[in-house]
Amino acid sequence: MEPKKQISYRQAGVDIDEADRAVGLIKVRARETFTKGVLTDIGAFGAGYLLRGWKQPVLISSADGVGTKLKIAFMTGRHDTIGEDLVNHCVNDIAVQGAVPLFFLDYFAVGKLDAEIADQVVSGMARGCKNARCALIGGETAEMPGLYQPGEYDLAGFIVGGVERKEMITGAKVKPGDVLIGLASTGLHTNGYSLARKLLFEVARRELDGDLADTLLKVHRSYLQPLQTLLKAGVLKAAAHITGGGIPGNLPRVLPEGTAAQVDASSWPVPPIFEELRGIGDIPLDDYRRTFNLGIGMILIVSPKKLKKATQFLDELGEKSYRIGSIVESPVRQVVYV
């Protein structure tokens, strides 16, 4: 009887040594983000965080990914910004409810692990966390042979933030006559990439040169500072993060019953990349507005009496802001373009 052939985990496609090397690099990046509330080190079965100094805290959490923007990272071999995209997207999602980020966890899944690529991805996450004063407290790095194409991976993020209950932004105080202020995006952020890739690389057959790569990989920016500034100044009634669904799909989420948003589409400059994409595909206007942010990544709602004060704060922060519309009475919560 022939002896059985020994088969190792590495022969099955999982390299434990490479995983250990990746975790070692990740630990260095993560520890740089630790705040005073962190009680556990990377590698513990669960991450511990101590809430300090809160009176009546409400925990706000969110989970998200960066979608097919990952494909651009794969095509260019540039992985150092995609993690920052992820963190900022999650930060914005809780910041619109008044929360400050406390801690962040990630899920990084790959067919074959490359510690250097993992380090690049996590370096972006660490940078985003440090900018938000948020601890990268833990996560999961999963090597799953056969599930992903060579050189590809998936990435998701999970964030927890806190806000005092009395300071939580709900949109309940929004009423007709309130003003919409749009804050500029840095580009596509993390939405619309499936359509953008089809138009650019299949229809127009564009080469992914340096300039185009720079445009498509521009970091999904964080709006934490302007949101917190206006919240502390008592001038912010509601805010909407403009992600998948565009303005029509996101702004109604923060409107109370009996109101709608009236938006002047000519009140801000649309970045060239969006107009280029529309020209390539002759995209129907509704699809265009529901797929892309079109240059507005965050919308703030303030009362007309506090508009001047809000604008002054934004100017002091160097924010590009535009008065893009107002709240009106309506039986349907929706966006109406004028």
N, C-alpha and C positions, 0 to 999 in steps of 0.2 A: 504493500500500500504506500503510495507516494505521500510524502509529508505535505500538509496544507501550506499554501503560499501565504506568507505573512503580509498583511496589508495595513499600512499605517494611516492615521488621520490625514497626514500630508498627501498621501497617494490618493485619498478621496477628495482632495482639493482644498483642505483647510490646513493652513500653516500656523501652528500655535506659536512658534518662535517669532514669526512676523507680527502676529497679533500682540504678543507681549511687547515687541518693539514699538508698535503703534500706540499701545496703552501708555508706555513710558513717555512717549512724546506728548500725548494728550494730557497726561498728568501735569507736565510742566506748563502747558498752555492754560489749563483750567485753574491751577493754583494761583496764577497771576490775577485771576478775576475774583478770588475769594473775598468776601466781606466779613464783618464782625459776626454776622448771624450764622455763618457756616460752622457746623459742629462736627462734620465728618470729612474724611479725606476721600479722594477719588479711589474707588475700589471697594468701598463698603457696599454691602448688599442693598442698603437704602441710604438716601441722602438726608441728613438732618439739618434743619434750619430753625433757629430760635428767633421768634418775633419779639422785638424789644421796643418799648416806648409807644405802643399803640393803645388807644383808649377803647375804641369800638371798631376794630379792623374788619373790613370785608375783603376776602381773598378773591381776586379776579384771575382766571386762568384761560389759556388759549393754546391750541395746537395748530400747526400749519406746516406747509412745505414750500418749496420754491418752484414746483411744477417743471415744465420742460425747458426752463432756463438752464437746467442741468446739462441739456444737450449742447448748449453753447460752450459750457465749461469743458465737456468732453472733446468737442471739435477743436478747441483752441489749446487744450492742455493747461488752461489757467484755472486753478481751483482755490485761489486765496481770497476771493471775494464772495463766493457763493454762500459761505457760512455767515458772513455779515448780513447778506440779504435776508437769510432765514431769521436771524435774531431781530433785525429791525422790523421785519414784517410782524413778528409776534409782539414786539414791544408796542408798535403802533396799535395793534388790535386791543390791547388792554389799556393803553394810555387814553383812548377816546372815552373810557368810562372813569377817568380820573386816577387810575392806578399807577403807582411807581413800580418798576420791576424789582423783584426780590431775588428770584433764582430761575435758572434756565436748564433744561435737559435736552439732549439731542438723541436721535436715532440715525445711525449711519450704517447702511446695509450695502454689501458689495459681494460680487461673485468671487473675486480673488483679491485679497487685501494687499494694498501697497502702502506701507507705513508712511512714506513720504507724501503721497497724495492725501492720506488721512490727516497728516500733520498740517498740510496747506489748508484743508477744509476747516479744521478746528482752529487754526490761527485766525481765520476770518470770524468764526464764532466768538473767540476770545476777545477780539478787537471790538466787536459789536457789544459784547457784554460789558467790557470795561468802559466804553463810552456811555452806556446806560446805567453804570454802577450796579450791575446785576451779576450775581455769581453763577458761573458755569459749574453747576454743583454735581453733575453726573450725566449718565447717558448709557447708550448701548451701541457697541460696535459689533455688527453681525456679519460673519463671512459665510456666504451660502452658495457654494459652487452649483452652477447650472441654472441659477435663478436669474442672473443678470448677464448681459453681454460683456465680453472682455473690455475692460477699461471704463465700465459704467458702474454707477452706484445710485442709491436713493438716499434722500436726506429729509428728515422731519424734525421739528422743534416743538418743545413744550415749555410754556412759561407760566410762572405764578407771580402775581403782583399784589399790592395791597393799597387800600384807600380807606380813610376814615368814612364811616357810613354817612355822616352828614355832608361829606364832600363828594360823594359819588355822583357822577354825571349820568343822568337817565334820559334827558331830553324832555322830561315832563313839563318843564317851564317854557318850552318853545311855543311861540304863538304867532299868528299872522302879523306881518310887519317886520319881523326879525330879519336880520341881514345875513347873507351867506358870504363868507370870505374863503377864497380858494388859495391854498398854499401850493407852490410849484413842486412838481415831481422832478426826478432826475432822468426820467425816460420811461421805459416800459415797466420798471420796477420788477415785479415777479408775475406778471399776468399778460396773457395774449401771445405767448411765445410759440404755441403750436401753430397759430395762424401766421405769425411773423416768419417762422422758419419755412413754412410752405410757400409763402409769397416770395421771400428773398431767395431761397435756394432751389426751389422746384420751378416756380413760375418765371422769376427774373433771372435765375441761374447766376446769382451774384457769388463772387468769391468772398470768403470770410477773411478779408484782409485786416490789417491792424486797426484802421479807423472804424470799420464796421464792428469788429470785435469789441473795441472800446465802448462803442455806443450801446451794444447789446448787453455788455457786462457791467454797465454803470450800476453802482450799488443802489438797491432799494433803500432810500434814505429814512432816517428816524425823525419823527416829529415830536419826540418826547419833550424837548426843551420848550418849544413854543406852546405846546399844550399845557405843560406844568406852569409856565409863566402866566398865561391868561387865566388858568384856574385859580392860582394863588392871588391874582389881582381881582378876582371876583367878576370877571367879564365874560366868561365862557358858559353858554347854555347847553351846547351839545357839539359833538364832533363826529365826522364820518370818515373812516379810512377808505380811500377809493382803490379797491382791489378788483378781483374778478367780478364782472357785472358792471364795471364802470360807475359813473355817477348815477345812472338810473337804477342800478341794482343795489347800491349801498346807501345813498343818502336817505331814502325812505325808511331805512331801518332805525333811524334815530328820531323820526317824526311822530308826534302824538296824533291820536285820532282827530279827524276834522281838519287836517292841514296837508298841504302839498308844497313842493319846492318849485319855484319858478326860476329857471336858469337861463342866463344870456350867454349863448355859446360863442359870441363874438367878443366877450369881455376879457379874454386872456389869450396869449399867443400859444398856438399849438406847435410843439417841437417838430422839426423837419422829419424825423424818423416816422412819425405817425402819418404825415401827409404823403411821404414816399410809399408807405405800405398801402395806403388807400388808393394811390394812383396805380400801383401795380395790379391790385386785385379788383378795382372798381367796387370796393366793399359797400354794401347797402348801409345807409346812414345809421339805421337802428343797430345793426351789428357792430359798426364802427364805434358807436358810443357805449355799447354794452361789453365790448371786448377789451378796450384800452382805456387808460386813465386820461389820455389826451393832454397831458401836461399838468393836471391837477391831482396831487396825491393825497390831499387831506382837505376837508371842508369844515370850517368852523361856523357856528351859528351864534350870533351875538345880538343884543338889542340895539336898535338904532341910536339910543342915547349913549351907549358905550362903544360905538363903532370907532370914534376918534381915538379913544384911549387904547382900544385893542390894536388899532393900526399903528399907533406910536410905539407900543411894545414890540410889535412885529418888525417895525423899521429898525428899532434899536438892536434887535437880534440879527439883522441883515436878511430877514426873510423876504422872498419875493411873494407878495400877496396881491390878490385881486378881488374886488367886489364883484361877485359873479351872479348875484340874484337875491331873492327874498323868499320869505315864507308867506303863503297865501291860504285862504280858507278853501277847503275842498272835502268832499265826502270820501275821496280816495287818496290814500298816501302814495304819491307818485312824483315823478319829475316831469315838469312841463317846460319844454324849450321855447324861448321867445326870440 
